[in-house]
Amino acid sequence: MFCLKDYVFKKAKIFVKENKYKASVVFPESGDSRVLKAAVVILQRNLANSIVLIGKKDPVINSLKEFSNCNNILERIEVVDPNSFPDIEMYLDEYWSLLKLKGVGATKQSLKTQVLDEITFAMLMVRLGYAKSCVCGAISTSAKVLSNALRIIPKLDDVKIVSSFMIMDTSSIARNVDFCFGHNGILFFADCSVVVNPNSLELAEIALQSAKSFKDILNAEPKVALLSFSTKGSSNARETEKVKNALNIVKNKESDLLIDGELQLDSAIIKSVAEKKCRESLVAGSANVLIFPNLDSGNIGYKLVERFAFAKAYGPFLQGFSKPISDLSRGCSVDEIVFASALMIGS
């Protein structure tokens, strides 16, 4: 049976081997023991070549020694304190220039407090190429992570909005039923943490971004379902028009993408239901990327699957940026931090 964790770890190890000096992760939240434990595990398993922790050096190193006394692990961890960082003026110049382009009229020195913030500093480190990815959110709110990313990390070309996706691993459920959801038990859910109430254009972009993320990460063909409480016109309520319009927008942009909507959840993932409700669909019954009509349904949906069905939920992962950024849940485990970091390195 396909094991998502093994697959992601293998991709990360290959990247580390082939791009040794580019395979680094920055963690701005070094005050959290989960982050420090994860940093040690990541290096033990060679899922990154090096790790940068933002914080006061002596306290962080002393805390790290509780989890590893192995010198070849500790010497691959760099602790950076923004308050004593020798190149802080370069980071300040970069940040000031960025905000000037966005029309912010602050003076350079007035922005120094912001640059010294751990999240801001870590994002600048990624922007300037000193780390491949920033993994944070174990302590900080999603709003803080996202606002810094939007200010500092460039978007991909032609991207108008940034969104997020969750990776849902239902492979353990497959052992108890006579069918397997998604791609070997893996489904992507979007958007679950960023865009509150997308319009048709935004919903289409979330679908396109999520399909690309699915293909890039799993090297498999995405089958995208635009979810609703209606399946192919079973309801003519005004709320379904947004989903129908999003489908047309996506088809006009990427005619080869397998996508359909509006689909109810059971029509999207269960073949026997799809055969009754939408037999002609190339997606229904086998969708592996589920696009929710708003943040309420996406966030509630993934947590229902995680808690009631005991699926493994990884994420949220931000998409639409030119650099890999992970926004952890504040309830994340060490295992989830390790997985997110490996995914960011291998992506």
Buried (B, 14 or more C-beta within 10 A) or exposed (E): EBEBBEBBBBBBBEBBEEEEEBBBBBBBBBBBBBBBBBBBBBBBBBBBBBBBBBBBBEEBBEBBEEBBEEEEBBEBBBBBBBEEBEEBEEBBEBBBEBBEEEEEEEEBEEBBEBBBBBBBBBBBBBBEEBBBBBBBBBBBEBEBBBEBBBBBBEBEEEBEBBBBBBBBBBBEBBEEEEEBBBBBBBBBBBBBBBBEEBEBBBBBBBBBBBBBBBBEBBEEEBBBBBBBBBBBEBBEEEEBEBBBBBBEBBBEEBEEBBBBBBBBBBBBBBEEBBEEBBEEBEBBBBBBBBBBBBBEBBBEBBBEBBEEEEBBBBBBBBBBBEBBBBBBBEEBBBBBBBBBBBBBBBB
